[in-house]
């Protein structure tokens, strides 16, 4: 990885090609390969932005976007494929923005807040502009419904309709959350590549220092309270809050992991406890993820790192 990062940062030509070629190939690639290529182009954009600044990163972003759009025009993509293409463009743009914020502020927490803010703003805009989000979701999921309704599937039509309705209600939040986790992963990978060359161990320190700001914490509490009293709100508000909570939950869980890393690092046999943390997250995710979220949320006011450090001494 160090060799790849060094090549990318060798000059604008190398960086531009490293972003543009995978971006162009991703347009007509199968899903898994497409995802990996989009991620790699995004990592290149983020790495250049982190090391050389947002202006240089914007040039590499433009190279990736132009390569993808030109390839899309040449291939004559259908509507669904065009939607995938523009989703990739949004993905790269958000990653560039987050990396630029991190490069200027040197605050991984602020970069995460930026990602969350943009993602939630997109959800709010969606619900303000779309009259019936569930109906649109059902239309997008109809190809899946057609497959499930085929003879021999063993699922009744009513069961299919019920499942699709449940998925349609959470589809906007699922798409935005999927994008958000991809942006966070690529940002962390780019930061780790930068750290390998210029600041060994730097990402580890930044990850352990993750803490959301009070404004983000108050907003999260507002969403939680809104969901608790959702019976007093209209259906559109309930749906919007449910989908927003998915993005908030993801960001706060990752921040909670950073806090857990920091607390575990203060103990003996930290490696053992880290393995236990991730095993429990995989096996008991429905229990551990909310605990991490609440841990990171309350840490905004209680500062567990300082409290734990005092007890250790």
Secondary structure, DSSP 8 states (H G I E B T S, - for coil): -HHHHHHHTT-HHHHHHHHHHHHHHHTTS-HHHHHHHHHHHHHHHHHHHHHH-HHHHHHHHHHHHHHHHHHHHHHT--HHHHHHHHHHHHHHHHHHHHHHHHHHH--HHHHHHHHHHHHHHHHHHHHHH-S-HHHHHHHHHHHHHHHHTSTTS---HHHHHHHHHHHHHHHHHHHHHHHHHHHHHHHHHHHHHHHHHH-TTHHHHHHHT----HHHHHHHHHHHHHHHTGGGS-HHHHHHHHHHHHHHHHHHHHHHHHHHHHHHHTSTTHHHHHHHHHHHHHHSHHHHHHHHHHHHHHHHHH-HHHHHHHHH-
